Amino acid sequence: MIDDMSSGSQATPPRIVHCVKLQRDLPGLDEIPFEGHPLGQRIYDNVSKEAWKGWVEHMKMLMNEYRLNLGTKEAQEFIIQQMDNYFFGTGATPPPDYVPPAH
C-alpha cells in the first residue's frame, strides 16, 4: 500500500498579480479576457479580479449611456479603447452628460 498524501482535496492557491489599477498584490483573473487580443494578455498579467469587477461596472455604465450594441465592430473597438484607458491610461472618464445614480 502506498501512502499518497497528495490525494486530499487541496485547492490551488490563487494566482497573484501586482494590480496596475489598485497598486497592490491581489488574486488575478482565472482566464485571459479577449483571448487572441494583445490587451487581453496584458490585462491577465496586470489586473486583479477586484479591479476587473470595477471595470465591468464601468463598462455597463458606458454601454447604457452610449447605448452601445456590442455586436458592432465600432462598439467593440470603443469598449476596448475605454478598457485600455481604464487600466493603463488616463483612467475612467464618464460620458459628458453622465449623472451618477443617487443612493
C-alpha positions in Angstrom: 0.0 0.0 0.0 1.3 3.4 -1.0 0.6 6.4 1.3 -0.3 9.2 -1.1 -0.5 12.5 0.8 -1.5 14.4 -2.4 -4.8 12.6 -2.8 -6.5 15.2 -0.5 -8.6 17.9 -2.0 -6.3 20.9 -1.8 -7.3 24.0 -3.6 -4.7 25.6 -5.9 -3.6 28.9 -4.4 -4.8 31.9 -6.4 -2.6 33.4 -9.0 -1.3 36.7 -7.6 -0.7 39.8 -9.7 0.5 43.3 -8.8 -2.6 45.1 -9.9 -1.9 48.2 -12.0 -5.3 49.7 -11.1 -5.3 49.1 -7.3 -1.5 49.1 -6.8 -1.4 46.1 -4.6 -0.7 42.3 -4.9 -4.1 40.6 -5.3 -5.6 37.5 -6.9 -5.5 37.7 -10.7 -8.1 36.7 -13.2 -8.7 33.0 -13.8 -8.6 33.3 -17.6 -7.5 35.7 -20.3 -10.2 38.1 -21.3 -10.5 38.7 -25.1 -8.2 35.8 -25.9 -6.2 36.5 -29.0 -6.2 40.2 -28.4 -2.9 41.7 -27.0 -4.9 43.8 -24.5 -6.4 40.5 -23.1 -3.0 39.1 -22.2 -1.9 42.4 -20.7 -5.0 42.6 -18.5 -4.5 38.9 -17.4 -0.9 39.7 -16.4 -1.6 43.0 -14.6 -5.2 43.3 -13.4 -6.7 41.8 -10.3 -10.2 40.2 -10.0 -11.2 43.1 -7.8 -10.2 45.7 -10.4 -11.9 43.7 -13.2 -15.2 43.8 -11.2 -14.8 47.6 -11.2 -14.3 47.6 -14.9 -17.4 45.5 -15.5 -19.5 48.0 -13.6 -17.9 50.9 -15.5 -18.4 49.1 -18.8 -22.1 48.6 -18.0 -22.5 52.3 -17.4 -20.7 53.1 -20.8 -22.9 50.6 -22.6 -26.1 52.2 -21.2 -25.1 55.8 -21.5 -23.8 55.4 -25.1 -26.5 52.8 -26.0 -23.8 50.6 -27.4 -24.6 47.5 -29.4 -21.6 45.2 -28.8 -22.5 43.3 -31.9 -20.9 46.1 -34.0 -17.2 46.4 -34.6 -17.3 50.2 -33.7 -18.8 49.5 -30.3 -16.3 46.7 -29.6 -13.4 49.0 -30.6 -14.8 51.7 -28.4 -15.0 49.4 -25.4 -11.5 48.0 -25.9 -10.1 51.6 -26.1 -12.0 52.5 -22.9 -10.7 49.4 -21.2 -7.2 50.2 -22.1 -7.6 53.7 -20.7 -9.3 52.4 -17.6 -6.4 50.1 -16.7 -3.3 51.5 -18.4 -4.1 55.1 -19.5 -5.7 58.2 -18.2 -8.4 56.3 -16.3 -12.1 56.1 -16.4 -13.9 59.1 -17.9 -17.7 59.1 -17.7 -19.7 60.3 -20.6 -20.1 64.2 -20.7 -23.7 64.2 -19.6 -23.5 61.3 -17.1 -25.2 61.8 -13.8 -24.4 59.1 -11.2 -27.4 57.4 -9.6 -28.5 58.8 -6.2 -28.2 56.3 -3.4 
